[in-house]
Amino acid sequence: MVYCAKNIGSATVNIKLTLGERLKDLRVERNLKLETLAEQTGLSKSALSKYESDDVTDLSIYAVTTLAEFYGVTTDYLLGVTENKKRPDAVLSDLHLSDGAVDVLRNGNFNHRLLCELLEHPDFSRWMTDLEICVDGLVSDRIRDMNAMVEATRQELEKRYHADAEDLTMRTLKAAQINEDEYFGQILYDELAAILKQIKAAHGTDKTTSDGAAIEQARKQLENAQKFEGSPLEKKMNVLMGQIGIDYSKLTKEEQMTLLRVFNKSSMLKHRTKAGMRGKYRR
């Protein structure tokens, strides 16, 4: 992992990992315990533990170069100078990117980590090949020739035998013709969906990935709100407080009254509460 993705508002912000987080990620990727790492690098377990916890006051050049060599990464990567583990910053011309593409990559308005995972997926190159075939029309002539031959056969049968257009054979010849856009659209969608499914599965244990716990928690909060004895506004407050980890029932009367005065300033809550009360009076 290079970035930790966090959602702020509607944008996804990629936060750089610290030295300690990078070191821990590299060790966990190799399923190494601190004891084993200490034995194989000659660095003490206590020092390695401090490095991974970012409790670094005396990180030596020797430790940085030793760990970089052991993990097969650059010292610049460990120190956060670059996000490339195995090579220094690439020469821009070697990447064959247009100016517009470089601007998009620089603006930071999307999840770069996810883009890297997509590009590195073993099936991505096949998807790009099929995309190129579609965009460049490399088989368009063959598809048109095949469709023309099938259609000519259908028309000849219709003319010679006065075949009904709804006849099984006639309908089969009609259905056998390929719509190029639909054909490639389905291929590209299926391939990309399979790639994204695998990437999503790999993120199943991430802290930023929903595991259903939030939905279950919201359901319980709604159930508790229904059981809560109080006015409609107090029930709403009970739910809202629960969503930020505050047990409304455990607040003092003074705290509850203060919240009530604040929430009563909400035109939305006030409108809904009055509407509910009018309904009660009508009954």
RODO-2510 file (C-alpha; in nm, 4 decimals, decimal comma):
residues 283
     n   res          X          Y          Z
     1     m     0,0000     0,0000     0,0000
     2     v     0,1237     0,3450    -0,0860
     3     y    -0,1733     0,5603    -0,0002
     4     c    -0,4470     0,5543     0,2592
     5     a    -0,7636     0,6744     0,0879
     6     k    -1,0064     0,8854     0,2904
     7     n    -1,3300     1,0489     0,1795
     8     i    -1,3664     1,4152     0,2705
     9     g    -1,6902     1,5610     0,1435
    10     s    -1,7376     1,4401    -0,2101
    11     a    -1,3650     1,4122    -0,2839
    12     t    -1,1276     1,1285    -0,2155
    13     v    -0,8017     1,2421    -0,0567
    14     n    -0,4920     1,0258    -0,0694
    15     i    -0,2801     1,0653     0,2443
    16     k     0,0870     0,9666     0,2223
    17     l     0,1984     0,6874     0,4495
    18     t     0,4595     0,7599     0,7144
    19     l     0,7966     0,5895     0,7422
    20     g     0,6583     0,3600     1,0124
    21     e     0,3520     0,2655     0,8073
    22     r     0,5662     0,1884     0,5024
    23     l     0,8011    -0,0299     0,7051
    24     k     0,5150    -0,2179     0,8678
    25     d     0,3393    -0,2717     0,5339
    26     l     0,6582    -0,4140     0,3817
    27     r     0,7079    -0,6509     0,6752
    28     v     0,3435    -0,7661     0,6792
    29     e     0,3520    -0,8254     0,3024
    30     r     0,6299    -1,0786     0,3648
    31     n     0,4592    -1,2336     0,6699
    32     l     0,7609    -1,1566     0,8876
    33     k     0,7611    -1,1183     1,2643
    34     l     0,9798    -0,8524     1,4252
    35     e     1,1996    -1,1231     1,5748
    36     t     1,2635    -1,2770     1,2328
    37     l     1,3280    -0,9380     1,0756
    38     a     1,5776    -0,8560     1,3499
    39     e     1,7632    -1,1837     1,2890
    40     q     1,7791    -1,1314     0,9118
    41     t     1,8812    -0,7637     0,9149
    42     g     2,0986    -0,7496     1,2250
    43     l     1,8920    -0,4605     1,3630
    44     s     1,7473    -0,4908     1,7122
    45     k     1,3826    -0,5831     1,7623
    46     s     1,3254    -0,2806     1,9867
    47     a     1,4661    -0,0442     1,7220
    48     l     1,2539    -0,2007     1,4476
    49     s     0,9449    -0,1690     1,6670
    50     k     1,0166     0,2008     1,7228
    51     y     1,0668     0,2610     1,3514
    52     e     0,7284     0,1058     1,2709
    53     s     0,5510     0,3057     1,5391
    54     d     0,7040     0,6312     1,4080
    55     d     0,8780     0,6725     1,7441
    56     v     1,1954     0,7660     1,5598
    57     t     1,4501     0,9858     1,7316
    58     d     1,7736     0,8234     1,6202
    59     l     1,7127     0,6624     1,2803
    60     s     2,0541     0,6023     1,1307
    61     i     2,1545     0,6020     0,7661
    62     y     2,2728     0,2445     0,8206
    63     a     1,9246     0,1355     0,9356
    64     v     1,7536     0,3041     0,6386
    65     t     1,9900     0,1553     0,3799
    66     t     1,9816    -0,1886     0,5481
    67     l     1,6007    -0,2015     0,5482
    68     a     1,5775    -0,0624     0,1952
    69     e     1,8197    -0,3283     0,0666
    70     f     1,6413    -0,6046     0,2598
    71     y     1,2979    -0,5121     0,1247
    72     g     1,4262    -0,4356    -0,2236
    73     v     1,3017    -0,0764    -0,2265
    74     t     1,4694     0,2609    -0,2585
    75     t     1,5675     0,4681     0,0442
    76     d     1,3679     0,7546    -0,1097
    77     y     1,0565     0,5388    -0,0896
    78     l     1,1077     0,4620     0,2801
    79     l     1,1642     0,8298     0,3575
    80     g     0,8561     0,9407     0,1615
    81     v     1,0483     1,1294    -0,1068
    82     t     0,8875     0,9167    -0,3806
    83     e     0,5997     0,6713    -0,4042
    84     n     0,7944     0,4356    -0,6329
    85     k     0,9307     0,1415    -0,4373
    86     k     1,1782    -0,0054    -0,6822
    87     r     1,2910     0,2819    -0,9024
    88     p     1,3555     0,6552    -0,8769
    89     d     1,1087     0,8985    -1,0294
    90     a     1,0650     0,7980    -1,3914
    91     v     1,1531     1,0336    -1,6725
    92     l     0,8231     1,1765    -1,7927
    93     s     0,9004     1,1061    -2,1583
    94     d     0,9443     0,7361    -2,0754
    95     l     0,5819     0,7169    -1,9615
    96     h     0,4480     0,8285    -2,3035
    97     l     0,1810     1,0472    -2,1446
    98     s     0,0200     1,3486    -2,3083
    99     d     0,0209     1,6869    -2,1351
   100     g    -0,3479     1,6445    -2,0603
   101     a    -0,2917     1,3032    -1,9005
   102     v    -0,0125     1,4445    -1,6828
   103     d    -0,2426     1,7268    -1,5678
   104     v    -0,5119     1,4743    -1,4739
   105     l    -0,2654     1,2650    -1,2736
   106     r    -0,1314     1,5708    -1,0951
   107     n    -0,4622     1,7243    -0,9898
   108     g    -0,5185     1,4654    -0,7143
   109     n    -0,8982     1,4679    -0,7460
   110     f    -0,9256     1,0893    -0,7551
   111     n    -0,7891     0,7812    -0,5804
   112     h    -0,4408     0,7229    -0,7262
   113     r    -0,3985     0,4028    -0,5290
   114     l    -0,7065     0,2530    -0,6927
   115     l    -0,5874     0,3629    -1,0366
   116     c    -0,2520     0,1902    -0,9748
   117     e    -0,4276    -0,1309    -0,8694
   118     l    -0,6354    -0,1197    -1,1874
   119     l    -0,3282    -0,0687    -1,4087
   120     e    -0,1325    -0,3432    -1,2297
   121     h    -0,4097    -0,6036    -1,2497
   122     p    -0,2977    -0,8999    -1,4648
   123     d    -0,6115    -0,8809    -1,6828
   124     f    -0,5924    -0,5056    -1,7451
   125     s    -0,3631    -0,5394    -2,0484
   126     r    -0,6157    -0,7745    -2,2128
   127     w    -0,8939    -0,5238    -2,1433
   128     m    -0,6850    -0,2486    -2,3043
   129     t    -0,6200    -0,4706    -2,6068
   130     d    -0,9926    -0,5325    -2,6540
   131     l    -1,0553    -0,1600    -2,6049
   132     e    -0,8030    -0,0821    -2,8779
   133     i    -0,9675    -0,3357    -3,1113
   134     c    -1,3029    -0,1677    -3,0487
   135     v    -1,1893     0,1961    -3,0771
   136     d    -0,9668     0,1423    -3,3814
   137     g    -1,2275    -0,0716    -3,5557
   138     l    -0,9757    -0,3478    -3,6240
   139     v    -1,2482    -0,6048    -3,6883
   140     s    -1,5213    -0,3703    -3,8130
   141     d    -1,4719    -0,4723    -4,1769
   142     r    -1,4892    -0,8423    -4,0882
   143     i    -1,8093    -0,7894    -3,8883
   144     r    -1,9672    -0,5886    -4,1707
   145     d    -1,8685    -0,8554    -4,4266
   146     m    -2,0153    -1,1316    -4,2096
   147     n    -2,3367    -0,9372    -4,1482
   148     a    -2,3676    -0,8628    -4,5205
   149     m    -2,3256    -1,2302    -4,6089
   150     v    -2,5863    -1,3405    -4,3525
   151     e    -2,8279    -1,0695    -4,4627
   152     a    -2,7800    -1,1587    -4,8311
   153     t    -2,8594    -1,5217    -4,7480
   154     r    -3,1708    -1,4139    -4,5563
   155     q    -3,2957    -1,1957    -4,8413
   156     e    -3,2295    -1,4671    -5,0994
   157     l    -3,4318    -1,7204    -4,8990
   158     e    -3,7104    -1,4689    -4,8527
   159     k    -3,7189    -1,3919    -5,2251
   160     r    -3,6862    -1,7493    -5,3503
   161     y    -3,9183    -1,9234    -5,1070
   162     h    -4,1365    -1,6307    -5,0010
   163     a    -4,0382    -1,7144    -4,6456
   164     d    -4,2292    -1,5560    -4,3636
   165     a    -4,0182    -1,2936    -4,1825
   166     e    -4,1191    -1,4557    -3,8524
   167     d    -4,0087    -1,8010    -3,9692
   168     l    -3,7548    -1,9681    -3,7370
   169     t    -3,4833    -1,9777    -4,0022
   170     m    -3,5422    -1,6171    -4,1049
   171     r    -3,5400    -1,4971    -3,7449
   172     t    -3,2221    -1,6975    -3,6807
   173     l    -3,0443    -1,5322    -3,9721
   174     k    -3,1575    -1,1928    -3,8489
   175     a    -3,0404    -1,2616    -3,4939
   176     a    -2,7059    -1,3944    -3,6211
   177     q    -2,6047    -1,0468    -3,7334
   178     i    -2,3753    -0,8753    -3,4854
   179     n    -2,4242    -0,5247    -3,3523
   180     e    -2,0611    -0,4162    -3,3112
   181     d    -2,1250    -0,1585    -3,0374
   182     e    -2,3331    -0,3984    -2,8299
   183     y    -2,0855    -0,6820    -2,8844
   184     f    -1,7771    -0,4899    -2,7703
   185     g    -1,9726    -0,3037    -2,5047
   186     q    -2,0617    -0,6336    -2,3398
   187     i    -1,7089    -0,7735    -2,3717
   188     l    -1,5487    -0,4618    -2,2235
   189     y    -1,8061    -0,4394    -1,9456
   190     d    -1,7686    -0,8058    -1,8456
   191     e    -1,3886    -0,7870    -1,8401
   192     l    -1,3758    -0,4616    -1,6430
   193     a    -1,6436    -0,5807    -1,3996
   194     a    -1,4404    -0,8959    -1,3285
   195     i    -1,1277    -0,6881    -1,2616
   196     l    -1,3125    -0,4507    -1,0276
   197     k    -1,4727    -0,7420    -0,8445
   198     q    -1,1287    -0,8869    -0,7654
   199     i    -0,9938    -0,5475    -0,6539
   200     k    -1,2994    -0,4959    -0,4341
   201     a    -1,2505    -0,8389    -0,2765
   202     a    -0,8889    -0,7511    -0,1984
   203     h    -1,0132    -0,4423    -0,0118
   204     g    -1,2652    -0,6423     0,1912
   205     t    -1,0723    -0,5963     0,5161
   206     d    -0,9836    -0,2285     0,4676
   207     k    -1,0991     0,0129     0,7330
   208     t    -1,2585     0,2303     0,4648
   209     t    -1,4608    -0,0603     0,3230
   210     s    -1,8118    -0,1218     0,4527
   211     d    -1,8599    -0,4643     0,6099
   212     g    -2,2302    -0,4151     0,6872
   213     a    -2,1638    -0,3192     1,0483
   214     a    -2,2733     0,0402     0,9897
   215     i    -2,6067    -0,0762     0,8474
   216     e    -2,6647    -0,3082     1,1419
   217     q    -2,5762    -0,0305     1,3853
   218     a    -2,8210     0,2083     1,2150
   219     r    -3,0933    -0,0560     1,2318
   220     k    -3,0396    -0,1026     1,6055
   221     q    -3,0438     0,2718     1,6601
   222     l    -3,3814     0,2971     1,4857
   223     e    -3,5187     0,0117     1,6941
   224     n    -3,4006     0,1782     2,0147
   225     a    -3,5521     0,5075     1,9014
   226     q    -3,8912     0,3433     1,8592
   227     k    -3,8710     0,2084     2,2132
   228     f    -3,7573     0,5421     2,3521
   229     e    -4,0295     0,7206     2,5453
   230     g    -4,0535     1,0872     2,4593
   231     s    -4,1809     1,3395     2,2088
   232     p    -4,1247     1,2924     1,8322
   233     l    -3,8458     1,5521     1,8488
   234     e    -3,6792     1,3716     2,1389
   235     k    -3,6898     1,0461     1,9411
   236     k    -3,5170     1,2172     1,6480
   237     m    -3,2577     1,3578     1,8849
   238     n    -3,2042     1,0126     2,0320
   239     v    -3,1245     0,8747     1,6854
   240     l    -2,9002     1,1659     1,5845
   241     m    -2,7040     1,1529     1,9094
   242     g    -2,6606     0,7777     1,8706
   243     q    -2,5064     0,8297     1,5272
   244     i    -2,2241     1,0330     1,6809
   245     g    -2,1776     0,7947     1,9746
   246     i    -2,3777     0,9788     2,2434
   247     d    -2,6385     0,7989     2,4542
   248     y    -2,9174     1,0571     2,4784
   249     s    -3,0842     0,8796     2,7722
   250     k    -2,7689     0,9206     2,9811
   251     l    -2,7547     1,2975     2,9368
   252     t    -2,8610     1,5136     3,2301
   253     k    -3,1963     1,6907     3,2161
   254     e    -3,0148     2,0195     3,1734
   255     e    -2,8163     1,8822     2,8760
   256     q    -3,1323     1,7401     2,7198
   257     m    -3,3163     2,0720     2,7575
   258     t    -3,0216     2,2570     2,5999
   259     l    -3,0286     2,0207     2,3028
   260     l    -3,4055     2,0578     2,2714
   261     r    -3,3716     2,4363     2,2520
   262     v    -3,1039     2,4016     1,9847
   263     f    -3,2947     2,1442     1,7790
   264     n    -3,6130     2,3520     1,8032
   265     k    -3,4352     2,6098     1,5877
   266     s    -3,4344     2,3628     1,2987
   267     s    -3,7132     2,4545     1,0574
   268     m    -3,7026     2,1041     0,9095
   269     l    -3,7457     1,9218     1,2395
   270     k    -3,9984     2,1744     1,3640
   271     h    -4,2092     2,1419     1,0468
   272     r    -4,2138     1,7624     1,0649
   273     t    -4,2979     1,7639     1,4337
   274     k    -4,5892     2,0042     1,3879
   275     a    -4,7177     1,8055     1,0939
   276     g    -4,7152     1,4936     1,3074
   277     m    -4,9014     1,6723     1,5855
   278     r    -5,1683     1,8015     1,3460
   279     g    -5,2211     1,4448     1,2305
   280     k    -5,2799     1,3373     1,5872
   281     y    -5,5338     1,6101     1,6510
   282     r    -5,7244     1,5201     1,3312
   283     r    -5,7626     1,1669     1,4552
***
